[in-house]
Amino acid sequence: MGICTGLLPSIVAAASSTVSDLLTNAREMLVIALRLAIQARRRSINIEKNTGNWSIAMPGDAAGIAEVEAALDEFHQSHVNPSPIRLR
């Protein structure tokens, strides 16, 4: 599970018509971002107690993506992993 919080600041800016609104909304946005981060961390720990990275971005074309998917399928066939921690 990944969370992209990049839209939160733009929502604050769009919803604010005064500087006072901006400051109030920014404070609320920080609370929301913190809550999202805490929940994401809790859920990741519930799935696997590992502090390593969960994902990696790999640029490439469709052939490269198919090759990675085939490698992942082969890995999952040779290792018994609960489906929530399977890579895909």
C-alpha atoms as a printed R data frame, in Angstrom:
   type eleno elety resid chain resno      x       y       z
1  ATOM     1    CA   MET     A     1  0.000   0.000   0.000
2  ATOM     2    CA   GLY     A     2  1.373   3.337  -0.938
3  ATOM     3    CA   ILE     A     3  0.156   6.776  -0.158
4  ATOM     4    CA   CYS     A     4  0.959   9.838  -2.199
5  ATOM     5    CA   THR     A     5  0.416  12.958  -0.132
6  ATOM     6    CA   GLY     A     6  1.370  15.362  -2.892
7  ATOM     7    CA   LEU     A     7 -2.216  16.458  -3.463
8  ATOM     8    CA   LEU     A     8 -2.776  17.527   0.146
9  ATOM     9    CA   PRO     A     9 -1.012  20.908  -0.169
10 ATOM    10    CA   SER     A    10 -2.870  21.689  -3.403
11 ATOM    11    CA   ILE     A    11 -6.176  20.866  -1.722
12 ATOM    12    CA   VAL     A    12 -5.268  23.267   1.088
13 ATOM    13    CA   ALA     A    13 -4.424  26.011  -1.403
14 ATOM    14    CA   ALA     A    14 -7.615  25.453  -3.397
15 ATOM    15    CA   ALA     A    15 -9.813  25.406  -0.294
16 ATOM    16    CA   SER     A    16 -8.298  28.562   1.223
17 ATOM    17    CA   SER     A    17 -9.532  32.007   0.273
18 ATOM    18    CA   THR     A    18 -7.585  33.964   2.915
19 ATOM    19    CA   VAL     A    19 -4.233  33.633   4.655
20 ATOM    20    CA   SER     A    20 -6.102  32.776   7.849
21 ATOM    21    CA   ASP     A    21 -7.914  29.942   6.005
22 ATOM    22    CA   LEU     A    22 -4.588  28.783   4.588
23 ATOM    23    CA   LEU     A    23 -2.997  28.538   8.028
24 ATOM    24    CA   THR     A    24 -6.001  26.737   9.522
25 ATOM    25    CA   ASN     A    25 -6.282  24.329   6.584
26 ATOM    26    CA   ALA     A    26 -2.519  23.711   6.539
27 ATOM    27    CA   ARG     A    27 -2.622  22.706  10.197
28 ATOM    28    CA   GLU     A    28 -5.456  20.265   9.469
29 ATOM    29    CA   MET     A    29 -3.578  18.918   6.452
30 ATOM    30    CA   LEU     A    30 -0.566  18.172   8.630
31 ATOM    31    CA   VAL     A    31 -2.772  16.235  11.047
32 ATOM    32    CA   ILE     A    32 -4.262  14.252   8.161
33 ATOM    33    CA   ALA     A    33 -0.811  13.532   6.676
34 ATOM    34    CA   LEU     A    34  0.469  12.352  10.054
35 ATOM    35    CA   ARG     A    35 -2.548  10.092  10.568
36 ATOM    36    CA   LEU     A    36 -2.106   8.616   7.087
37 ATOM    37    CA   ALA     A    37  1.569   7.926   7.780
38 ATOM    38    CA   ILE     A    38  0.803   6.275  11.122
39 ATOM    39    CA   GLN     A    39 -1.896   4.063   9.595
40 ATOM    40    CA   ALA     A    40  0.324   3.091   6.657
41 ATOM    41    CA   ARG     A    41  3.103   2.122   9.070
42 ATOM    42    CA   ARG     A    42  0.733   0.113  11.279
43 ATOM    43    CA   ARG     A    43 -0.657  -1.761   8.304
44 ATOM    44    CA   SER     A    44  2.781  -2.510   6.910
45 ATOM    45    CA   ILE     A    45  3.894  -3.910  10.282
46 ATOM    46    CA   ASN     A    46  0.740  -6.063  10.418
47 ATOM    47    CA   ILE     A    47  1.657  -7.574   7.063
48 ATOM    48    CA   GLU     A    48  5.373  -8.030   7.665
49 ATOM    49    CA   LYS     A    49  7.668  -6.952  10.472
50 ATOM    50    CA   ASN     A    50 10.387  -5.753   8.128
51 ATOM    51    CA   THR     A    51 11.910  -2.288   8.104
52 ATOM    52    CA   GLY     A    52 13.152  -2.519   4.528
53 ATOM    53    CA   ASN     A    53 11.666  -0.933   1.428
54 ATOM    54    CA   TRP     A    54  8.395  -2.278   0.135
55 ATOM    55    CA   SER     A    55  8.745  -1.076  -3.399
56 ATOM    56    CA   ILE     A    56 11.084   0.138  -6.035
57 ATOM    57    CA   ALA     A    57 10.427   2.226  -9.128
58 ATOM    58    CA   MET     A    58 11.809   0.648 -12.280
59 ATOM    59    CA   PRO     A    59 11.631   2.586 -15.515
60 ATOM    60    CA   GLY     A    60 11.327   0.458 -18.598
61 ATOM    61    CA   ASP     A    61  9.305  -0.639 -21.556
62 ATOM    62    CA   ALA     A    62  6.559  -3.280 -21.736
63 ATOM    63    CA   ALA     A    63  9.098  -6.052 -22.449
64 ATOM    64    CA   GLY     A    64 11.064  -5.138 -19.326
65 ATOM    65    CA   ILE     A    65  7.893  -5.066 -17.233
66 ATOM    66    CA   ALA     A    66  6.864  -8.483 -18.566
67 ATOM    67    CA   GLU     A    67 10.307  -9.841 -17.678
68 ATOM    68    CA   VAL     A    68 10.023  -8.524 -14.107
69 ATOM    69    CA   GLU     A    69  6.492  -9.951 -13.753
70 ATOM    70    CA   ALA     A    70  7.700 -13.348 -14.990
71 ATOM    71    CA   ALA     A    71 10.556 -13.285 -12.449
72 ATOM    72    CA   LEU     A    72  8.117 -12.416  -9.669
73 ATOM    73    CA   ASP     A    73  5.747 -15.214 -10.714
74 ATOM    74    CA   GLU     A    74  8.635 -17.681 -10.671
75 ATOM    75    CA   PHE     A    75  9.721 -16.429  -7.228
76 ATOM    76    CA   HIS     A    76  6.212 -16.821  -5.801
77 ATOM    77    CA   GLN     A    77  5.919 -20.347  -7.174
78 ATOM    78    CA   SER     A    78  9.145 -21.366  -5.471
79 ATOM    79    CA   HIS     A    79  8.425 -19.588  -2.138
80 ATOM    80    CA   VAL     A    80  5.344 -19.849   0.026
81 ATOM    81    CA   ASN     A    81  4.250 -16.301   0.844
82 ATOM    82    CA   PRO     A    82  0.877 -15.118   2.113
83 ATOM    83    CA   SER     A    83 -0.831 -13.170  -0.665
84 ATOM    84    CA   PRO     A    84 -0.707  -9.753   1.152
85 ATOM    85    CA   ILE     A    85  3.100  -9.769   0.928
86 ATOM    86    CA   ARG     A    86  3.409 -11.039  -2.613
87 ATOM    87    CA   LEU     A    87  5.094  -8.648  -4.960
88 ATOM    88    CA   ARG     A    88  3.184  -7.452  -7.972
